[in-house]
Amino acid sequence: MNNTPEQRNAGRPPARILQYNTGKSPTAFQFMQAAIPDTDANILLAQEPPLLNGTPLPLDDFHCFPSHKQACRTVTYVRKKAFKSTSVISDPHTDFLVVSVTLHSKDRKPPTLNIANCYNRLQNRNWRTRD
């Protein structure tokens, strides 16, 4: 029986990422949702998500991390329980979001993965800073 995250992910990459620009279209968002079972994605990077009253659409079994509360152009969805923890490590920005996921591991210091979700090419940014 596959009870632990390590057992469930045996032989598979710990982060399975699906990226989609939905063009603010609810139909394209539905296509992205339909692709989740085929790709077994546990991280979804959506650009130009459709908004409902200024809020990105929710996905069952996923945590939703919008890039900005007022003008969101990227959303990162992370499957619940797929990782030990998830946190946003970038400042709010309309065009990008950086999240850090901590992988399930028996190591004393579990590995982390930082994932950037960008809508537009960012100019005049120093990527050596935290965000």
N, CA, C and O atoms as CSV, one atom per row, in Angstrom:
chain,resi,resn,atom,element,x,y,z
A,1,MET,N,N,0.836,-1.173,0.000
A,1,MET,CA,C,0.000,0.000,0.000
A,1,MET,C,C,0.889,1.248,0.000
A,1,MET,O,O,1.877,1.306,0.732
A,2,ASN,N,N,0.544,2.232,-0.808
A,2,ASN,CA,C,1.341,3.456,-0.946
A,2,ASN,C,C,0.834,4.529,0.016
A,2,ASN,O,O,0.051,5.396,-0.372
A,3,ASN,N,N,1.276,4.469,1.251
A,3,ASN,CA,C,0.771,5.400,2.252
A,3,ASN,C,C,1.601,6.659,2.390
A,3,ASN,O,O,1.045,7.724,2.657
A,4,THR,N,N,2.895,6.578,2.221
A,4,THR,CA,C,3.744,7.751,2.410
A,4,THR,C,C,3.945,8.471,1.082
A,4,THR,O,O,3.828,7.856,0.022
A,5,PRO,N,N,4.249,9.782,1.130
A,5,PRO,CA,C,4.531,10.505,-0.123
A,5,PRO,C,C,5.696,9.892,-0.896
A,5,PRO,O,O,5.689,9.874,-2.127
A,6,GLU,N,N,6.698,9.387,-0.169
A,6,GLU,CA,C,7.843,8.769,-0.849
A,6,GLU,C,C,7.402,7.541,-1.637
A,6,GLU,O,O,7.871,7.318,-2.754
A,7,GLN,N,N,6.499,6.740,-1.061
A,7,GLN,CA,C,6.011,5.548,-1.751
A,7,GLN,C,C,5.132,5.912,-2.947
A,7,GLN,O,O,5.218,5.279,-4.000
A,8,ARG,N,N,4.288,6.931,-2.783
A,8,ARG,CA,C,3.404,7.338,-3.879
A,8,ARG,C,C,4.193,7.888,-5.064
A,8,ARG,O,O,3.779,7.728,-6.213
A,9,ASN,N,N,5.328,8.534,-4.793
A,9,ASN,CA,C,6.120,9.160,-5.859
A,9,ASN,C,C,7.280,8.295,-6.332
A,9,ASN,O,O,8.094,8.755,-7.134
A,10,ALA,N,N,7.378,7.070,-5.865
A,10,ALA,CA,C,8.493,6.201,-6.244
A,10,ALA,C,C,8.582,6.071,-7.765
A,10,ALA,O,O,7.603,5.727,-8.428
A,11,GLY,N,N,9.758,6.349,-8.300
A,11,GLY,CA,C,9.994,6.219,-9.733
A,11,GLY,C,C,9.482,7.378,-10.567
A,11,GLY,O,O,9.597,7.348,-11.792
A,12,ARG,N,N,8.919,8.397,-9.936
A,12,ARG,CA,C,8.408,9.560,-10.665
A,12,ARG,C,C,9.141,10.803,-10.194
A,12,ARG,O,O,9.574,10.853,-9.042
A,13,PRO,N,N,9.293,11.801,-11.042
A,13,PRO,CA,C,9.902,13.045,-10.582
A,13,PRO,C,C,9.021,13.672,-9.500
A,13,PRO,O,O,7.796,13.605,-9.599
A,14,PRO,N,N,9.616,14.276,-8.475
A,14,PRO,CA,C,8.807,14.835,-7.392
A,14,PRO,C,C,7.948,16.020,-7.832
A,14,PRO,O,O,6.863,16.229,-7.289
A,15,ALA,N,N,8.415,16.787,-8.797
A,15,ALA,CA,C,7.639,17.930,-9.289
A,15,ALA,C,C,7.287,17.679,-10.750
A,15,ALA,O,O,8.164,17.549,-11.604
A,16,ARG,N,N,5.987,17.615,-11.017
A,16,ARG,CA,C,5.502,17.422,-12.385
A,16,ARG,C,C,4.716,18.679,-12.740
A,16,ARG,O,O,3.622,18.908,-12.225
A,17,ILE,N,N,5.290,19.488,-13.628
A,17,ILE,CA,C,4.805,20.848,-13.881
A,17,ILE,C,C,4.081,20.924,-15.223
A,17,ILE,O,O,4.555,20.408,-16.235
A,18,LEU,N,N,2.922,21.582,-15.203
A,18,LEU,CA,C,2.164,21.869,-16.416
A,18,LEU,C,C,2.045,23.381,-16.521
A,18,LEU,O,O,1.587,24.033,-15.584
A,19,GLN,N,N,2.454,23.945,-17.653
A,19,GLN,CA,C,2.388,25.389,-17.872
A,19,GLN,C,C,1.370,25.668,-18.958
A,19,GLN,O,O,1.327,24.974,-19.974
A,20,TYR,N,N,0.540,26.698,-18.740
A,20,TYR,CA,C,-0.530,26.989,-19.689
A,20,TYR,C,C,-0.835,28.476,-19.672
A,20,TYR,O,O,-0.997,29.057,-18.599
A,21,ASN,N,N,-0.916,29.111,-20.852
A,21,ASN,CA,C,-1.421,30.482,-20.948
A,21,ASN,C,C,-2.869,30.364,-21.381
A,21,ASN,O,O,-3.160,29.996,-22.519
A,22,THR,N,N,-3.768,30.676,-20.474
A,22,THR,CA,C,-5.191,30.488,-20.751
A,22,THR,C,C,-5.815,31.670,-21.471
A,22,THR,O,O,-6.971,31.592,-21.886
A,23,GLY,N,N,-5.082,32.761,-21.629
A,23,GLY,CA,C,-5.606,33.907,-22.364
A,23,GLY,C,C,-6.901,34.452,-21.781
A,23,GLY,O,O,-7.744,34.973,-22.511
A,24,LYS,N,N,-7.061,34.333,-20.474
A,24,LYS,CA,C,-8.252,34.794,-19.738
A,24,LYS,C,C,-9.518,34.040,-20.129
A,24,LYS,O,O,-10.623,34.470,-19.800
A,25,SER,N,N,-9.366,32.940,-20.814
A,25,SER,CA,C,-10.501,32.184,-21.325
A,25,SER,C,C,-10.906,31.064,-20.367
A,25,SER,O,O,-10.078,30.214,-20.037
A,26,PRO,N,N,-12.153,31.047,-19.918
A,26,PRO,CA,C,-12.614,29.927,-19.100
A,26,PRO,C,C,-12.542,28.585,-19.837
A,26,PRO,O,O,-12.318,27.546,-19.216
A,27,THR,N,N,-12.732,28.608,-21.159
A,27,THR,CA,C,-12.639,27.372,-21.945
A,27,THR,C,C,-11.217,26.827,-21.934
A,27,THR,O,O,-11.014,25.627,-21.749
A,28,ALA,N,N,-10.231,27.701,-22.130
A,28,ALA,CA,C,-8.830,27.262,-22.082
A,28,ALA,C,C,-8.478,26.756,-20.684
A,28,ALA,O,O,-7.705,25.809,-20.538
A,29,PHE,N,N,-9.041,27.384,-19.671
A,29,PHE,CA,C,-8.822,26.933,-18.294
A,29,PHE,C,C,-9.363,25.514,-18.114
A,29,PHE,O,O,-8.749,24.696,-17.430
A,30,GLN,N,N,-10.507,25.224,-18.725
A,30,GLN,CA,C,-11.080,23.874,-18.658
A,30,GLN,C,C,-10.181,22.861,-19.371
A,30,GLN,O,O,-10.050,21.725,-18.916
A,31,PHE,N,N,-9.562,23.264,-20.488
A,31,PHE,CA,C,-8.606,22.384,-21.180
A,31,PHE,C,C,-7.417,22.076,-20.275
A,31,PHE,O,O,-6.946,20.940,-20.225
A,32,MET,N,N,-6.936,23.089,-19.561
A,32,MET,CA,C,-5.831,22.876,-18.630
A,32,MET,C,C,-6.258,21.878,-17.546
A,32,MET,O,O,-5.506,20.966,-17.204
A,33,GLN,N,N,-7.461,22.057,-17.013
A,33,GLN,CA,C,-7.966,21.128,-15.999
A,33,GLN,C,C,-8.049,19.701,-16.543
A,33,GLN,O,O,-7.720,18.742,-15.844
A,34,ALA,N,N,-8.488,19.571,-17.782
A,34,ALA,CA,C,-8.631,18.244,-18.387
A,34,ALA,C,C,-7.277,17.563,-18.587
A,34,ALA,O,O,-7.208,16.335,-18.621
A,35,ALA,N,N,-6.209,18.337,-18.720
A,35,ALA,CA,C,-4.871,17.770,-18.939
A,35,ALA,C,C,-4.218,17.277,-17.649
A,35,ALA,O,O,-3.225,16.552,-17.700
A,36,ILE,N,N,-4.755,17.654,-16.512
A,36,ILE,CA,C,-4.124,17.289,-15.233
A,36,ILE,C,C,-4.021,15.776,-15.055
A,36,ILE,O,O,-2.934,15.298,-14.728
A,37,PRO,N,N,-5.084,14.991,-15.248
A,37,PRO,CA,C,-4.941,13.538,-15.048
A,37,PRO,C,C,-3.934,12.892,-15.999
A,37,PRO,O,O,-3.200,11.990,-15.597
A,38,ASP,N,N,-3.890,13.343,-17.259
A,38,ASP,CA,C,-2.964,12.748,-18.235
A,38,ASP,C,C,-1.514,13.047,-17.906
A,38,ASP,O,O,-0.639,12.209,-18.125
A,39,THR,N,N,-1.253,14.239,-17.382
A,39,THR,CA,C,0.129,14.629,-17.094
A,39,THR,C,C,0.528,14.301,-15.666
A,39,THR,O,O,1.714,14.322,-15.336
A,40,ASP,N,N,-0.442,13.998,-14.815
A,40,ASP,CA,C,-0.202,13.754,-13.393
A,40,ASP,C,C,0.521,14.950,-12.759
A,40,ASP,O,O,1.338,14.787,-11.852
A,41,ALA,N,N,0.207,16.145,-13.250
A,41,ALA,CA,C,0.873,17.361,-12.764
A,41,ALA,C,C,0.508,17.631,-11.315
A,41,ALA,O,O,-0.635,17.447,-10.897
A,42,ASN,N,N,1.507,18.073,-10.558
A,42,ASN,CA,C,1.221,18.498,-9.191
A,42,ASN,C,C,1.537,19.986,-8.993
A,42,ASN,O,O,1.320,20.530,-7.910
A,43,ILE,N,N,2.048,20.639,-10.039
A,43,ILE,CA,C,2.245,22.088,-10.051
A,43,ILE,C,C,1.731,22.608,-11.382
A,43,ILE,O,O,2.127,22.120,-12.441
A,44,LEU,N,N,0.847,23.602,-11.329
A,44,LEU,CA,C,0.305,24.206,-12.543
A,44,LEU,C,C,0.714,25.666,-12.570
A,44,LEU,O,O,0.499,26.397,-11.603
A,45,LEU,N,N,1.305,26.089,-13.678
A,45,LEU,CA,C,1.682,27.488,-13.867
A,45,LEU,C,C,0.739,28.065,-14.916
A,45,LEU,O,O,0.818,27.706,-16.091
A,46,ALA,N,N,-0.146,28.953,-14.496
A,46,ALA,CA,C,-1.126,29.543,-15.408
A,46,ALA,C,C,-0.817,31.014,-15.610
A,46,ALA,O,O,-0.634,31.759,-14.647
A,47,GLN,N,N,-0.760,31.428,-16.867
A,47,GLN,CA,C,-0.618,32.839,-17.203
A,47,GLN,C,C,-1.945,33.315,-17.777
A,47,GLN,O,O,-2.661,32.550,-18.422
A,48,GLU,N,N,-2.267,34.572,-17.540
A,48,GLU,CA,C,-3.536,35.178,-17.952
A,48,GLU,C,C,-4.729,34.311,-17.535
A,48,GLU,O,O,-5.543,33.928,-18.374
A,49,PRO,N,N,-4.829,34.003,-16.241
A,49,PRO,CA,C,-5.936,33.157,-15.805
A,49,PRO,C,C,-7.265,33.894,-15.886
A,49,PRO,O,O,-7.304,35.113,-15.722
A,50,PRO,N,N,-8.352,33.173,-16.136
A,50,PRO,CA,C,-9.660,33.827,-16.058
A,50,PRO,C,C,-9.930,34.183,-14.599
A,50,PRO,O,O,-9.599,33.421,-13.690
A,51,LEU,N,N,-10.531,35.339,-14.391
A,51,LEU,CA,C,-10.799,35.804,-13.033
A,51,LEU,C,C,-12.301,35.887,-12.807
A,51,LEU,O,O,-13.059,36.218,-13.718
A,52,LEU,N,N,-12.714,35.591,-11.611
A,52,LEU,CA,C,-14.103,35.723,-11.206
A,52,LEU,C,C,-14.128,36.730,-10.059
A,52,LEU,O,O,-13.661,36.439,-8.958
A,53,ASN,N,N,-14.680,37.919,-10.328
A,53,ASN,CA,C,-14.664,39.012,-9.352
A,53,ASN,C,C,-13.244,39.342,-8.898
A,53,ASN,O,O,-13.011,39.629,-7.724
A,54,GLY,N,N,-12.290,39.298,-9.844
A,54,GLY,CA,C,-10.903,39.647,-9.552
A,54,GLY,C,C,-10.094,38.546,-8.898
A,54,GLY,O,O,-8.942,38.769,-8.525
A,55,THR,N,N,-10.674,37.355,-8.749
A,55,THR,CA,C,-10.002,36.237,-8.087
A,55,THR,C,C,-9.825,35.081,-9.069
A,55,THR,O,O,-10.750,34.761,-9.815
A,56,PRO,N,N,-8.636,34.446,-9.080
A,56,PRO,CA,C,-8.453,33.281,-9.964
A,56,PRO,C,C,-9.423,32.154,-9.603
A,56,PRO,O,O,-9.818,31.996,-8.447
A,57,LEU,N,N,-9.789,31.385,-10.610
A,57,LEU,CA,C,-10.695,30.262,-10.391
A,57,LEU,C,C,-10.019,29.198,-9.532
A,57,LEU,O,O,-8.830,28.930,-9.703
A,58,PRO,N,N,-10.755,28.598,-8.621
A,58,PRO,CA,C,-10.164,27.538,-7.795
A,58,PRO,C,C,-10.085,26.226,-8.562
A,58,PRO,O,O,-10.815,26.011,-9.530
A,59,LEU,N,N,-9.196,25.358,-8.119
A,59,LEU,CA,C,-9.094,23.999,-8.656
A,59,LEU,C,C,-9.198,23.032,-7.491
A,59,LEU,O,O,-8.535,23.210,-6.469
A,60,ASP,N,N,-10.028,22.009,-7.642
A,60,ASP,CA,C,-10.151,21.002,-6.592
A,60,ASP,C,C,-8.794,20.364,-6.327
A,60,ASP,O,O,-8.043,20.068,-7.256
A,61,ASP,N,N,-8.493,20.158,-5.062
A,61,ASP,CA,C,-7.275,19.474,-4.612
A,61,ASP,C,C,-5.993,20.269,-4.871
A,61,ASP,O,O,-4.902,19.704,-4.802
A,62,PHE,N,N,-6.103,21.581,-5.172
A,62,PHE,CA,C,-4.927,22.416,-5.393
A,62,PHE,C,C,-5.007,23.684,-4.542
A,62,PHE,O,O,-6.074,24.278,-4.387
A,63,HIS,N,N,-3.859,24.084,-3.996
A,63,HIS,CA,C,-3.739,25.398,-3.369
A,63,HIS,C,C,-3.517,26.413,-4.487
A,63,HIS,O,O,-2.844,26.111,-5.473
A,64,CYS,N,N,-4.070,27.597,-4.341
A,64,CYS,CA,C,-3.976,28.644,-5.367
A,64,CYS,C,C,-3.127,29.800,-4.843
A,64,CYS,O,O,-3.406,30.350,-3.778
A,65,PHE,N,N,-2.081,30.167,-5.604
A,65,PHE,CA,C,-1.205,31.272,-5.239
A,65,PHE,C,C,-1.215,32.301,-6.371
A,65,PHE,O,O,-0.477,32.144,-7.344
A,66,PRO,N,N,-2.041,33.358,-6.262
A,66,PRO,CA,C,-2.046,34.404,-7.295
A,66,PRO,C,C,-0.845,35.322,-7.135
A,66,PRO,O,O,-0.338,35.506,-6.028
A,67,SER,N,N,-0.392,35.898,-8.244
A,67,SER,CA,C,0.783,36.769,-8.198
A,67,SER,C,C,0.490,38.098,-7.514
A,67,SER,O,O,1.393,38.706,-6.939
A,68,HIS,N,N,-0.741,38.552,-7.565
A,68,HIS,CA,C,-1.094,39.851,-7.004
A,68,HIS,C,C,-2.582,39.845,-6.685
A,68,HIS,O,O,-3.357,39.184,-7.376
A,69,LYS,N,N,-2.986,40.561,-5.666
A,69,LYS,CA,C,-4.411,40.548,-5.289
A,69,LYS,C,C,-5.277,41.396,-6.201
A,69,LYS,O,O,-6.423,41.030,-6.464
A,70,GLN,N,N,-4.764,42.525,-6.696
A,70,GLN,CA,C,-5.588,43.410,-7.522
A,70,GLN,C,C,-5.440,43.156,-9.019
A,70,GLN,O,O,-6.424,43.242,-9.753
A,71,ALA,N,N,-4.262,42.853,-9.475
A,71,ALA,CA,C,-4.020,42.707,-10.917
A,71,ALA,C,C,-3.208,41.437,-11.170
A,71,ALA,O,O,-2.009,41.494,-11.444
A,72,CYS,N,N,-3.874,40.310,-11.076
A,72,CYS,CA,C,-3.205,39.010,-11.175
A,72,CYS,C,C,-3.073,38.565,-12.632
A,72,CYS,O,O,-4.073,38.439,-13.337
A,73,ARG,N,N,-1.828,38.326,-13.085
A,73,ARG,CA,C,-1.628,37.796,-14.443
A,73,ARG,C,C,-0.912,36.451,-14.435
A,73,ARG,O,O,-0.714,35.849,-15.490
A,74,THR,N,N,-0.527,35.982,-13.269
A,74,THR,CA,C,0.002,34.621,-13.138
A,74,THR,C,C,-0.566,33.988,-11.872
A,74,THR,O,O,-0.770,34.654,-10.857
A,75,VAL,N,N,-0.810,32.696,-11.962
A,75,VAL,CA,C,-1.270,31.930,-10.805
A,75,VAL,C,C,-0.485,30.626,-10.783
A,75,VAL,O,O,-0.304,29.978,-11.814
A,76,THR,N,N,-0.029,30.254,-9.608
A,76,THR,CA,C,0.617,28.965,-9.426
A,76,THR,C,C,-0.288,28.118,-8.544
A,76,THR,O,O,-0.647,28.506,-7.433
A,77,TYR,N,N,-0.644,26.959,-9.064
A,77,TYR,CA,C,-1.465,26.010,-8.313
A,77,TYR,C,C,-0.555,24.866,-7.875
A,77,TYR,O,O,0.216,24.338,-8.677
A,78,VAL,N,N,-0.645,24.488,-6.612
A,78,VAL,CA,C,0.168,23.394,-6.075
A,78,VAL,C,C,-0.778,22.363,-5.465
A,78,VAL,O,O,-1.619,22.686,-4.626
A,79,ARG,N,N,-0.619,21.114,-5.907
A,79,ARG,CA,C,-1.500,20.050,-5.418
A,79,ARG,C,C,-1.344,19.890,-3.911
A,79,ARG,O,O,-0.233,19.854,-3.382
A,80,LYS,N,N,-2.487,19.796,-3.236
A,80,LYS,CA,C,-2.482,19.613,-1.787
A,80,LYS,C,C,-1.813,18.291,-1.437
A,80,LYS,O,O,-2.051,17.280,-2.096
A,81,LYS,N,N,-0.998,18.295,-0.430
A,81,LYS,CA,C,-0.283,17.131,0.107
A,81,LYS,C,C,0.790,16.573,-0.828
A,81,LYS,O,O,1.386,15.541,-0.517
A,82,ALA,N,N,1.052,17.218,-1.956
A,82,ALA,CA,C,2.103,16.728,-2.858
A,82,ALA,C,C,3.488,17.068,-2.325
A,82,ALA,O,O,4.470,16.399,-2.646
A,83,PHE,N,N,3.557,18.114,-1.508
A,83,PHE,CA,C,4.840,18.564,-0.976
A,83,PHE,C,C,4.711,18.779,0.527
A,83,PHE,O,O,3.613,18.960,1.053
A,84,LYS,N,N,5.844,18.756,1.199
A,84,LYS,CA,C,5.839,18.950,2.642
A,84,LYS,C,C,5.325,20.338,3.000
A,84,LYS,O,O,4.551,20.495,3.944
A,85,SER,N,N,5.758,21.341,2.246
A,85,SER,CA,C,5.271,22.710,2.466
A,85,SER,C,C,5.456,23.521,1.193
A,85,SER,O,O,6.256,23.174,0.324
A,86,THR,N,N,4.703,24.602,1.102
A,86,THR,CA,C,4.791,25.523,-0.032
A,86,THR,C,C,4.690,26.936,0.515
A,86,THR,O,O,3.871,27.215,1.391
A,87,SER,N,N,5.529,27.830,-0.008
A,87,SER,CA,C,5.450,29.227,0.420
A,87,SER,C,C,5.785,30.146,-0.741
A,87,SER,O,O,6.547,29.787,-1.638
A,88,VAL,N,N,5.207,31.334,-0.709
A,88,VAL,CA,C,5.516,32.366,-1.699
A,88,VAL,C,C,6.758,33.095,-1.210
A,88,VAL,O,O,6.809,33.534,-0.061
A,89,ILE,N,N,7.765,33.228,-2.081
A,89,ILE,CA,C,9.004,33.886,-1.656
A,89,ILE,C,C,9.274,35.173,-2.428
A,89,ILE,O,O,10.321,35.791,-2.234
A,90,SER,N,N,8.357,35.591,-3.298
A,90,SER,CA,C,8.543,36.851,-4.021
A,90,SER,C,C,7.553,37.881,-3.500
A,90,SER,O,O,6.522,37.538,-2.922
A,91,ASP,N,N,7.881,39.135,-3.712
A,91,ASP,CA,C,6.968,40.211,-3.373
A,91,ASP,C,C,5.828,40.224,-4.396
A,91,ASP,O,O,6.019,39.764,-5.521
A,92,PRO,N,N,4.631,40.746,-4.028
A,92,PRO,CA,C,3.531,40.804,-4.985
A,92,PRO,C,C,3.904,41.597,-6.237
A,92,PRO,O,O,4.476,42.684,-6.147
A,93,HIS,N,N,3.581,41.053,-7.386
A,93,HIS,CA,C,3.866,41.670,-8.675
A,93,HIS,C,C,2.827,41.149,-9.653
A,93,HIS,O,O,2.466,39.974,-9.589
A,94,THR,N,N,2.342,41.979,-10.545
A,94,THR,CA,C,1.302,41.529,-11.468
A,94,THR,C,C,1.782,40.444,-12.425
A,94,THR,O,O,0.992,39.596,-12.841
A,95,ASP,N,N,3.074,40.459,-12.782
A,95,ASP,CA,C,3.560,39.600,-13.864
A,95,ASP,C,C,4.388,38.397,-13.433
A,95,ASP,O,O,4.744,37.577,-14.279
A,96,PHE,N,N,4.702,38.263,-12.167
A,96,PHE,CA,C,5.470,37.073,-11.792
A,96,PHE,C,C,5.225,36.697,-10.343
A,96,PHE,O,O,4.784,37.500,-9.521
A,97,LEU,N,N,5.534,35.430,-10.070
A,97,LEU,CA,C,5.396,34.876,-8.734
A,97,LEU,C,C,6.440,33.782,-8.588
A,97,LEU,O,O,6.638,32.974,-9.496
A,98,VAL,N,N,7.103,33.761,-7.446
A,98,VAL,CA,C,8.060,32.699,-7.153
A,98,VAL,C,C,7.578,31.981,-5.898
A,98,VAL,O,O,7.372,32.593,-4.850
A,99,VAL,N,N,7.403,30.669,-6.028
A,99,VAL,CA,C,7.033,29.849,-4.871
A,99,VAL,C,C,8.166,28.865,-4.587
A,99,VAL,O,O,8.924,28.481,-5.478
A,100,SER,N,N,8.253,28.481,-3.345
A,100,SER,CA,C,9.236,27.493,-2.919
A,100,SER,C,C,8.478,26.296,-2.366
A,100,SER,O,O,7.633,26.446,-1.483
A,101,VAL,N,N,8.777,25.115,-2.880
A,101,VAL,CA,C,8.155,23.896,-2.365
A,101,VAL,C,C,9.233,23.050,-1.697
A,101,VAL,O,O,10.345,22.916,-2.209
A,102,THR,N,N,8.888,22.489,-0.560
A,102,THR,CA,C,9.789,21.588,0.149
A,102,THR,C,C,9.326,20.172,-0.141
A,102,THR,O,O,8.173,19.816,0.103
A,103,LEU,N,N,10.237,19.374,-0.662
A,103,LEU,CA,C,9.905,18.010,-1.062
A,103,LEU,C,C,9.800,17.096,0.151
A,103,LEU,O,O,10.475,17.310,1.158
A,104,HIS,N,N,8.956,16.081,0.053
A,104,HIS,CA,C,8.901,15.057,1.091
A,104,HIS,C,C,10.211,14.289,1.035
A,104,HIS,O,O,10.634,13.849,-0.034
A,105,SER,N,N,10.844,14.131,2.170
A,105,SER,CA,C,12.125,13.443,2.211
A,105,SER,C,C,12.403,13.009,3.639
A,105,SER,O,O,11.931,13.625,4.595
A,106,LYS,N,N,13.170,11.951,3.768
A,106,LYS,CA,C,13.592,11.515,5.095
A,106,LYS,C,C,14.886,12.207,5.510
A,106,LYS,O,O,15.380,12.002,6.619
A,107,ASP,N,N,15.434,13.032,4.609
A,107,ASP,CA,C,16.650,13.774,4.932
A,107,ASP,C,C,16.372,14.758,6.063
A,107,ASP,O,O,15.253,15.247,6.221
A,108,ARG,N,N,17.408,15.037,6.842
A,108,ARG,CA,C,17.262,15.994,7.942
A,108,ARG,C,C,16.867,17.372,7.429
A,108,ARG,O,O,16.038,18.050,8.036
A,109,LYS,N,N,17.452,17.781,6.328
A,109,LYS,CA,C,17.090,19.045,5.685
A,109,LYS,C,C,16.531,18.690,4.303
A,109,LYS,O,O,17.300,18.492,3.362
A,110,PRO,N,N,15.211,18.607,4.170
A,110,PRO,CA,C,14.609,18.198,2.889
A,110,PRO,C,C,14.942,19.189,1.771
A,110,PRO,O,O,15.065,20.388,2.019
A,111,PRO,N,N,15.086,18.694,0.557
A,111,PRO,CA,C,15.383,19.594,-0.572
A,111,PRO,C,C,14.205,20.505,-0.895
A,111,PRO,O,O,13.045,20.133,-0.720
A,112,THR,N,N,14.527,21.703,-1.368
A,112,THR,CA,C,13.495,22.643,-1.794
A,112,THR,C,C,13.677,22.948,-3.278
A,112,THR,O,O,14.762,22.799,-3.840
A,113,LEU,N,N,12.604,23.370,-3.876
A,113,LEU,CA,C,12.593,23.721,-5.285
A,113,LEU,C,C,11.901,25.072,-5.410
A,113,LEU,O,O,10.763,25.231,-4.968
A,114,ASN,N,N,12.589,26.057,-6.015
A,114,ASN,CA,C,11.996,27.367,-6.256
A,114,ASN,C,C,11.487,27.413,-7.691
A,114,ASN,O,O,12.214,27.074,-8.625
A,115,ILE,N,N,10.241,27.831,-7.864
A,115,ILE,CA,C,9.601,27.825,-9.176
A,115,ILE,C,C,9.117,29.229,-9.494
A,115,ILE,O,O,8.345,29.813,-8.735
A,116,ALA,N,N,9.576,29.773,-10.625
A,116,ALA,CA,C,9.161,31.107,-11.061
A,116,ALA,C,C,8.091,30.972,-12.133
A,116,ALA,O,O,8.228,30.184,-13.070
A,117,ASN,N,N,7.035,31.741,-11.987
A,117,ASN,CA,C,5.947,31.780,-12.958
A,117,ASN,C,C,5.896,33.208,-13.496
A,117,ASN,O,O,5.517,34.129,-12.773
A,118,CYS,N,N,6.277,33.397,-14.767
A,118,CYS,CA,C,6.364,34.739,-15.360
A,118,CYS,C,C,5.374,34.893,-16.506
A,118,CYS,O,O,5.190,33.986,-17.318
A,119,TYR,N,N,4.743,36.056,-16.551
A,119,TYR,CA,C,3.839,36.366,-17.663
A,119,TYR,C,C,4.584,37.127,-18.748
A,119,TYR,O,O,4.581,36.708,-19.906
A,120,ASN,N,N,5.210,38.217,-18.402
A,120,ASN,CA,C,5.981,39.018,-19.359
A,120,ASN,C,C,7.458,38.912,-19.061
A,120,ASN,O,O,7.863,38.599,-17.941
A,121,ARG,N,N,8.250,39.174,-20.069
A,121,ARG,CA,C,9.689,39.251,-19.869
A,121,ARG,C,C,9.941,40.408,-18.904
A,121,ARG,O,O,9.445,41.519,-19.094
A,122,LEU,N,N,10.708,40.125,-17.889
A,122,LEU,CA,C,10.970,41.144,-16.875
A,122,LEU,C,C,12.254,41.887,-17.224
A,122,LEU,O,O,13.323,41.285,-17.325
A,123,GLN,N,N,12.140,43.179,-17.404
A,123,GLN,CA,C,13.295,43.991,-17.740
A,123,GLN,C,C,13.768,44.722,-16.508
A,123,GLN,O,O,12.989,45.001,-15.596
A,124,ASN,N,N,15.043,45.028,-16.487
A,124,ASN,CA,C,15.652,45.785,-15.397
A,124,ASN,C,C,15.443,45.114,-14.043
A,124,ASN,O,O,15.255,45.797,-13.037
A,125,ARG,N,N,15.474,43.804,-14.011
A,125,ARG,CA,C,15.361,43.076,-12.752
A,125,ARG,C,C,16.690,42.385,-12.488
A,125,ARG,O,O,17.313,41.846,-13.403
A,126,ASN,N,N,17.108,42.405,-11.262
A,126,ASN,CA,C,18.310,41.696,-10.868
A,126,ASN,C,C,17.874,40.358,-10.280
A,126,ASN,O,O,17.410,40.308,-9.141
A,127,TRP,N,N,18.016,39.277,-11.039
A,127,TRP,CA,C,17.544,37.970,-10.593
A,127,TRP,C,C,18.439,37.345,-9.543
A,127,TRP,O,O,18.196,36.221,-9.106
A,128,ARG,N,N,19.481,38.071,-9.133
A,128,ARG,CA,C,20.307,37.570,-8.041
A,128,ARG,C,C,19.711,37.937,-6.686
A,128,ARG,O,O,20.149,37.430,-5.653
A,129,THR,N,N,18.724,38.808,-6.690
A,129,THR,CA,C,18.027,39.131,-5.441
A,129,THR,C,C,17.064,38.023,-5.113
A,129,THR,O,O,16.845,37.128,-5.929
A,130,ARG,N,N,16.498,38.065,-3.959
A,130,ARG,CA,C,15.615,36.991,-3.487
A,130,ARG,C,C,14.500,36.672,-4.483
A,130,ARG,O,O,14.187,35.496,-4.669
A,131,ASP,N,N,13.893,37.658,-5.124
A,131,ASP,CA,C,12.814,37.370,-6.066
A,131,ASP,C,C,13.315,37.353,-7.492
A,131,ASP,O,O,12.536,37.124,-8.418
